[in-house]
Amino acid sequence: MRKLSEQLKETTEFLKEKGFGAVDFGLILGSGLGELADEIENPIAIPFAEIPHFTVSTVVGHAGKLVYGTLSGKKVMAMQGRFHYYEGHSMQKVTYPVRVMSALGVHSLVVTNAAGGVNENFTPGNLMLITDHINFTGDNPLIGENEDDMGPRFPDMSHAYTAAYGEVAKKVAEKQKIDLQEGVYMGYSGPTYETPAEIRMSRTLGADAVGMSTVSEVIVAAHCGLKVLGISCITNLAAGMQSSLNHEEVVETTERVKVQFKELIKATLVEL
């Protein structure tokens, strides 16, 4: 198998040939939230399937494009959709776009997702600032050979989510009169939703929300030395807290709050 550094060289050269230049912020836009990429000025959009060493996203609500341009005065590179472990991809494939962002000079990652609310004070439609996470996927994207120029063998996860960025987001939310919750995101592998017993366990372990993404991406971001801002859209209450769960509700809730979500991200980018 080719080394990661060799794959990254091919991918970044391809993107530069397509017009990708200097970039400050990477954005990963989750279920129903990809419309923010449509607001990028002077965009260059490339389908994932055309990018060397990328895979494709098969999930409803994920457009499957990489978009480069300007948003809120900052040069950004946005994933309009993401890859998931439950689609059958390795953790290394899932997180490869974060490696590409880092290789192109990104210094910070803004990661968003749709999540189930575990905290009993949350209601569907809330936005939650991710302050920490629990990796319950049963895997880790850093397993295997470590290329030292990519990052340390044993990266510190003590401050995976950048506290200063969270403070900026909270101040912006206050100005916009958004009730921004805070909490711990617990990542499961999926694709099943959790059982009521698993949700009780998650709450006991300290989780405020659960989902099937984000954790592996943030692990790689920490390995790359990137600053991270994470925000979840609480699309439903988790198993045992409402009668049933389905993906249609996830998309419907993100559609309902997407304007508020987009404004929060855009205004926060201005301040970062």
C-alpha positions in Angstrom: 0.0 0.0 0.0 1.2 3.5 -0.8 2.3 5.7 2.1 -0.1 8.3 3.3 2.3 11.1 2.5 2.5 9.9 -1.2 -1.3 9.8 -1.4 -1.6 13.3 0.0 0.9 14.6 -2.5 -1.2 13.3 -5.4 -4.4 14.7 -3.9 -3.1 18.1 -3.1 -1.4 18.5 -6.5 -4.7 17.6 -8.1 -6.6 20.2 -6.1 -4.0 22.9 -6.7 -4.3 22.2 -10.4 -8.0 22.8 -10.1 -7.5 26.2 -8.5 -7.3 25.5 -4.8 -4.9 28.0 -3.1 -4.2 29.3 0.3 -6.8 28.1 2.9 -7.3 28.9 6.6 -10.3 27.0 7.7 -11.6 23.5 6.9 -15.3 23.0 7.3 -17.1 19.6 7.6 -20.8 20.0 7.0 -23.0 17.2 8.2 -26.5 15.9 7.5 -28.8 18.7 6.1 -26.1 21.4 6.8 -24.3 21.4 3.5 -26.2 24.4 2.2 -23.6 26.6 3.9 -21.1 25.6 1.2 -23.5 27.2 -1.3 -22.8 30.6 0.2 -19.0 30.3 -0.4 -17.9 33.1 -2.8 -16.0 32.4 -6.0 -16.4 28.7 -5.4 -14.5 25.8 -6.9 -16.5 22.7 -6.3 -15.3 19.2 -7.1 -17.3 16.0 -6.6 -15.6 13.6 -4.1 -15.6 10.9 -6.8 -13.2 12.9 -8.9 -10.6 13.6 -6.2 -7.7 11.1 -6.0 -7.9 8.8 -3.0 -11.2 10.2 -1.8 -14.2 7.9 -1.5 -17.9 8.8 -1.9 -20.7 9.6 0.5 -23.8 7.6 0.2 -26.0 9.2 2.8 -29.1 11.2 2.2 -28.5 14.9 3.0 -24.8 14.8 1.9 -24.1 16.4 -1.5 -20.6 14.9 -1.8 -18.5 17.8 -2.9 -15.4 19.6 -1.8 -15.8 23.4 -2.2 -13.0 26.0 -2.0 -13.5 29.8 -1.8 -14.2 32.6 0.5 -16.7 32.6 3.4 -17.0 35.4 6.0 -13.8 36.9 4.6 -11.8 33.7 5.3 -10.4 31.3 2.8 -12.2 28.0 3.4 -12.3 24.4 2.1 -15.6 22.8 2.9 -16.8 19.2 2.7 -20.4 19.3 1.6 -21.1 16.0 3.3 -18.7 13.6 4.9 -17.7 9.9 4.9 -18.8 7.6 7.6 -17.4 4.4 9.2 -20.7 2.7 8.9 -20.6 3.0 5.1 -17.9 0.4 5.1 -15.0 2.8 4.9 -11.9 2.5 7.1 -11.3 5.1 9.7 -8.3 6.2 7.6 -10.6 6.8 4.6 -13.1 8.6 6.7 -10.5 11.0 8.0 -8.4 11.4 4.8 -10.1 14.8 4.0 -8.8 16.2 7.3 -5.3 15.1 6.3 -5.8 16.9 2.9 -6.9 20.1 4.6 -3.9 20.1 6.9 -1.6 19.4 3.9 -3.1 22.5 2.1 -2.3 24.7 5.1 -5.6 24.7 7.1 -4.9 25.8 10.7 -8.4 25.2 12.0 -11.3 22.8 11.5 -15.0 23.6 12.0 -16.9 20.4 12.3 -20.7 20.1 12.4 -23.0 17.2 12.8 -26.6 16.1 13.5 -26.8 14.4 16.9 -29.3 12.8 19.2 -29.9 14.5 22.5 -29.0 12.6 25.6 -29.1 15.5 28.1 -32.6 15.6 29.4 -32.6 19.4 29.3 -32.1 19.5 25.5 -34.9 19.8 22.9 -34.8 19.0 19.2 -33.5 22.0 17.3 -31.0 23.0 20.0 -27.4 23.7 18.9 -24.7 22.3 21.1 -21.1 23.5 21.4 -19.0 20.3 21.6 -16.6 20.7 24.6 -15.2 17.2 24.5 -15.9 13.7 23.1 -16.0 10.0 24.0 -14.8 7.6 21.3 -17.2 4.6 21.5 -16.7 3.5 17.9 -14.4 0.7 18.8 -11.8 2.0 16.4 -9.2 4.7 16.0 -8.0 6.3 12.8 -4.4 6.4 14.1 -4.1 2.7 14.4 -1.2 1.4 12.2 2.1 2.9 11.1 2.7 6.5 12.2 4.5 8.8 9.8 6.2 11.2 12.2 6.0 14.1 9.9 2.2 13.8 10.0 2.0 14.0 13.8 3.1 12.3 17.0 2.7 8.6 17.7 0.7 9.4 20.9 -1.2 12.7 20.4 -2.6 14.5 23.4 -6.4 14.8 23.4 -6.6 17.0 26.5 -7.6 20.0 24.4 -9.0 18.5 21.2 -11.7 21.2 21.1 -10.2 24.6 21.2 -11.6 26.4 24.3 -10.9 29.9 22.9 -12.9 29.1 19.8 -15.8 27.9 21.9 -15.8 31.2 23.9 -16.0 33.1 20.6 -18.9 30.9 19.4 -20.8 31.5 22.7 -20.4 35.3 22.5 -21.7 35.2 18.9 -24.6 33.0 19.9 -25.5 35.4 22.7 -25.5 38.3 20.2 -27.7 36.4 17.9 -30.0 35.3 20.8 -29.3 31.7 20.1 -29.6 29.4 23.1 -26.3 27.5 22.5 -26.0 24.4 24.7 -22.7 22.9 25.6 -21.8 19.3 26.1 -19.9 16.1 25.4 -20.4 14.2 22.1 -20.2 10.4 22.2 -19.4 8.8 18.9 -20.9 5.4 18.0 -20.1 3.4 14.9 -23.7 3.2 13.6 -25.6 2.6 11.4 -28.1 1.5 14.0 -29.4 4.1 16.3 -28.6 3.3 19.9 -30.8 1.3 22.2 -32.5 2.9 25.2 -30.0 0.9 27.5 -27.0 2.3 25.5 -28.4 5.8 25.9 -28.7 5.3 29.7 -25.1 4.1 29.7 -24.0 7.1 27.6 -25.7 9.5 30.0 -24.0 7.8 33.0 -20.6 8.1 31.2 -21.1 11.8 30.8 -22.4 12.2 27.3 -24.9 15.0 26.3 -25.3 13.9 22.7 -24.6 10.9 20.5 -23.8 10.5 16.9 -22.1 8.5 14.2 -19.3 10.9 13.0 -17.0 13.7 14.1 -14.9 11.8 16.7 -12.5 10.2 14.3 -12.1 13.5 12.3 -11.3 15.4 15.5 -8.7 12.7 16.5 -6.9 13.3 13.2 -7.2 17.0 13.5 -5.5 16.8 16.9 -2.8 14.6 15.4 -2.3 17.2 12.7 -2.1 20.1 15.3 -5.3 21.8 14.1 -7.5 24.0 16.2 -11.1 22.7 16.3 -14.6 24.2 16.8 -17.4 21.6 16.9 -21.1 22.3 16.9 -23.9 19.7 16.9 -27.5 20.2 15.8 -29.7 18.2 18.3 -32.1 16.8 15.8 -34.0 14.4 18.1 -34.0 13.0 21.5 -32.1 9.7 21.8 -33.6 6.2 22.1 -35.9 5.8 25.1 -36.6 9.5 25.2 -39.0 9.6 22.4 -41.2 6.9 20.7 -39.0 6.1 17.7 -36.1 7.3 15.6 -35.6 7.9 11.9 -33.3 9.7 9.5 -36.2 11.7 8.0 -36.6 13.5 11.3 -32.9 14.3 11.4 -33.1 16.0 8.0 -36.4 17.7 8.8 -35.0 19.2 12.0 -31.8 20.4 10.4 -33.9 22.0 7.6 -35.9 23.9 10.3 -32.8 25.3 12.1 -30.3 25.6 9.2 -30.6 29.4 8.8 -29.8 29.9 12.5 -27.0 27.3 12.3 -25.5 28.9 9.2 -25.6 32.4 10.7 -23.9 31.2 13.8 -21.1 29.5 11.8 -20.6 32.5 9.5 -20.6 35.1 12.3 -18.2 33.0 14.3 -15.8 32.7 11.4 -15.7 36.5 11.1 -14.4 36.6 14.7 -11.9 33.8 14.6 
